[in-house]
Amino acid sequence: MNTNEFIILTRDCIGYKYYNFEYNSPTIGNCMNIPDFILFLENIDIIPHIKLQLIDDKYPIGILNIPNTQHSIKVHFIHDFNKQDILLKWSRRVTRMLHYMSYKKYLLLNAFNDCDLANIYNSLDFYIERFFNLSFGSKIFFCKYKTFKSINLPQHILDKGLIIILPDNCTDIINFINNNTKITNYIFSNKTGTLFI
């Protein structure tokens, strides 16, 4: 698999190990909550043209204001504190993403942690359905078994992507995913359905 052709879009630190070249995705190395990530993906065609504005918090937070709407997206830069570096990295990666968008090969990685429940405003099903209904990319949703059991969506929606079910005793989801060869092989297999790890 030539990963150089893929744009990996993720809401956290999953996926950085799949790159063997420069990052062509602005989402590597930062975080978004699930509602903002879904909104980011739904507006992917205009995201490269929206100016990133930074505000101060415990760490810098980027704001992307969606034109002609009341919606904005928060991007949490928890690993970087130098605003100039953040803006330079964002600009470089967005420029690369624009180039690779012509391949139309997207890998969308969406991992759900228990703590994410505090940051969603509708049911989890609402966001999963929007995620799997995206018209582009290979869509992979990671969750623990207890979360999977709570999903109540028709099978034809779930079959639009791949659900990878992690053990309930998994405490570090990001490292577990990034270092699991079986998961890596499935991610790049273009399969749909459900995979129990």
C-alpha positions as CSV (number, residue, x, y, z in Angstrom):
1,M,0.0,0.0,0.0
2,N,1.4,3.4,-1.0
3,T,0.5,5.5,2.0
4,N,2.0,8.5,0.3
5,E,-1.2,8.9,-1.7
6,F,-3.5,9.0,1.3
7,I,-4.6,12.0,3.4
8,I,-5.1,10.7,6.9
9,L,-7.6,12.8,8.8
10,T,-7.9,12.1,12.5
11,R,-9.3,13.8,15.6
12,D,-6.4,12.9,17.8
13,C,-2.9,11.4,17.6
14,I,-3.9,8.3,15.8
15,G,-2.3,7.7,12.4
16,Y,1.0,9.5,12.6
17,K,2.9,6.2,12.5
18,Y,1.4,5.4,9.1
19,Y,3.4,8.2,7.4
20,N,6.8,7.5,6.0
21,F,7.1,11.0,4.5
22,E,6.0,14.6,5.4
23,Y,2.6,14.9,6.9
24,N,0.0,16.0,4.3
25,S,-2.7,16.4,6.8
26,P,-3.3,19.4,9.2
27,T,-5.0,17.1,11.7
28,I,-1.9,15.1,12.7
29,G,-0.6,16.2,16.1
30,N,-3.6,18.0,17.4
31,C,-7.1,17.2,18.7
32,M,-10.8,17.9,18.0
33,N,-13.9,16.8,19.9
34,I,-16.2,14.5,17.9
35,P,-18.8,17.2,16.9
36,D,-16.0,19.5,15.6
37,F,-14.2,16.7,13.8
38,I,-17.4,15.7,12.0
39,L,-18.0,19.3,11.0
40,F,-14.4,19.5,9.8
41,L,-14.9,16.5,7.6
42,E,-18.2,17.7,6.3
43,N,-16.5,21.0,5.2
44,I,-13.2,19.4,4.0
45,D,-13.4,21.1,0.6
46,I,-13.3,24.6,2.1
47,I,-11.2,24.0,5.2
48,P,-7.9,24.7,3.3
49,H,-9.2,28.2,2.5
50,I,-10.3,29.1,6.0
51,K,-7.8,31.2,8.0
52,L,-6.8,29.5,11.3
53,Q,-7.1,31.9,14.3
54,L,-5.4,31.1,17.5
55,I,-6.7,31.9,21.0
56,D,-5.0,31.3,24.4
57,D,-6.1,28.7,26.9
58,K,-4.1,26.1,28.8
59,Y,-2.6,25.6,25.3
60,P,-3.3,27.3,22.0
61,I,-6.6,26.6,20.4
62,G,-7.2,27.2,16.7
63,I,-10.6,28.5,15.5
64,L,-11.9,27.8,12.0
65,N,-15.0,29.8,11.3
66,I,-17.2,28.2,8.7
67,P,-18.2,30.9,6.1
68,N,-21.9,31.9,5.9
69,T,-22.8,29.9,9.0
70,Q,-22.7,30.3,12.8
71,H,-20.5,27.3,13.1
72,S,-16.9,27.2,14.1
73,I,-14.4,24.4,14.8
74,K,-11.9,24.3,17.6
75,V,-8.6,22.6,17.0
76,H,-6.6,21.9,20.2
77,F,-2.9,22.1,19.9
78,I,-1.9,20.2,23.0
79,H,1.6,19.3,21.8
80,D,2.6,22.8,20.6
81,F,2.8,26.1,22.4
82,N,4.6,28.3,19.9
83,K,1.9,30.1,17.9
84,Q,4.2,30.9,15.0
85,D,5.3,27.3,14.7
86,I,1.6,26.2,14.9
87,L,0.6,28.5,12.1
88,L,3.6,27.5,9.9
89,K,3.0,23.8,10.4
90,W,-0.7,24.2,9.7
91,S,0.0,26.2,6.5
92,R,2.5,23.7,5.2
93,R,0.3,20.7,5.8
94,V,-2.8,22.3,4.3
95,T,-0.8,23.2,1.2
96,R,0.3,19.5,0.9
97,M,-3.2,18.4,1.5
98,L,-4.5,20.5,-1.3
99,H,-2.0,18.7,-3.6
100,Y,-2.9,15.2,-2.5
101,M,-6.7,15.9,-2.6
102,S,-6.5,15.2,-6.3
103,Y,-5.8,11.5,-5.5
104,K,-9.2,11.4,-3.7
105,K,-7.8,8.9,-1.2
106,Y,-8.8,9.7,2.4
107,L,-8.4,7.7,5.5
108,L,-10.7,9.0,8.2
109,L,-9.9,7.8,11.7
110,N,-12.3,8.5,14.5
111,A,-11.6,7.0,18.0
112,F,-14.1,7.2,20.8
113,N,-12.9,7.3,24.4
114,D,-15.2,7.2,27.5
115,C,-14.2,10.8,28.3
116,D,-15.7,11.9,24.9
117,L,-19.2,11.6,26.3
118,A,-18.6,14.9,28.1
119,N,-18.0,16.7,24.7
120,I,-21.0,15.5,22.6
121,Y,-24.3,17.4,22.5
122,N,-26.5,14.7,20.8
123,S,-26.5,11.0,21.0
124,L,-23.4,9.1,19.9
125,D,-25.5,7.5,17.1
126,F,-26.1,11.0,15.7
127,Y,-22.4,11.5,15.1
128,I,-21.6,8.0,14.0
129,E,-24.3,8.2,11.4
130,R,-23.0,11.6,10.1
131,F,-19.5,10.1,10.0
132,F,-20.4,7.0,8.0
133,N,-22.6,9.0,5.7
134,L,-19.7,11.2,4.5
135,S,-19.4,10.9,0.8
136,F,-15.6,10.4,0.7
137,G,-12.8,8.3,2.2
138,S,-12.4,5.0,4.1
139,K,-14.1,5.6,7.4
140,I,-12.8,3.8,10.5
141,F,-14.5,4.2,13.9
142,F,-12.7,2.8,17.0
143,C,-14.5,2.1,20.2
144,K,-14.6,-0.3,23.2
145,Y,-17.0,-3.2,23.2
146,K,-19.3,-1.5,25.8
147,T,-19.7,1.5,23.5
148,F,-20.3,-0.7,20.5
149,K,-23.2,-2.4,22.3
150,S,-24.8,0.9,22.8
151,I,-24.9,1.8,19.1
152,N,-28.4,1.6,17.7
153,L,-28.0,2.3,14.0
154,P,-29.3,0.3,10.9
155,Q,-26.7,-2.2,9.5
156,H,-26.7,-0.4,6.1
157,I,-25.3,2.7,7.8
158,L,-22.6,0.7,9.7
159,D,-21.6,-1.1,6.6
160,K,-20.5,2.1,5.0
161,G,-17.3,2.0,7.1
162,L,-15.3,-0.2,9.4
163,I,-15.9,-0.4,13.2
164,I,-12.8,-1.7,15.1
165,I,-13.8,-2.8,18.6
166,L,-11.1,-2.6,21.2
167,P,-11.0,-4.5,24.5
168,D,-12.8,-2.8,27.4
169,N,-9.7,-3.0,29.5
170,C,-7.6,-1.0,27.0
171,T,-6.5,2.1,28.9
172,D,-4.3,3.8,26.2
173,I,-6.4,3.6,23.0
174,I,-4.1,5.8,20.9
175,N,-0.9,3.8,21.6
176,F,-2.9,0.5,21.3
177,I,-4.1,1.4,17.8
178,N,-0.8,2.9,16.6
179,N,1.2,-0.2,17.6
180,N,-1.2,-3.0,16.5
181,T,-0.2,-4.6,13.2
182,K,-3.6,-6.3,12.8
183,I,-5.3,-2.9,13.1
184,T,-2.9,-1.4,10.6
185,N,-3.5,-4.1,8.0
186,Y,-7.3,-3.7,8.3
187,I,-7.1,0.1,8.1
188,F,-5.5,-0.1,4.7
189,S,-7.5,-3.1,3.4
190,N,-10.6,-0.9,2.4
191,K,-12.8,-3.4,4.3
192,T,-16.1,-2.5,5.9
193,G,-18.0,-4.2,8.7
194,T,-16.9,-5.0,12.2
195,L,-13.5,-6.2,13.5
196,F,-13.1,-7.4,17.1
197,I,-9.6,-7.0,18.4
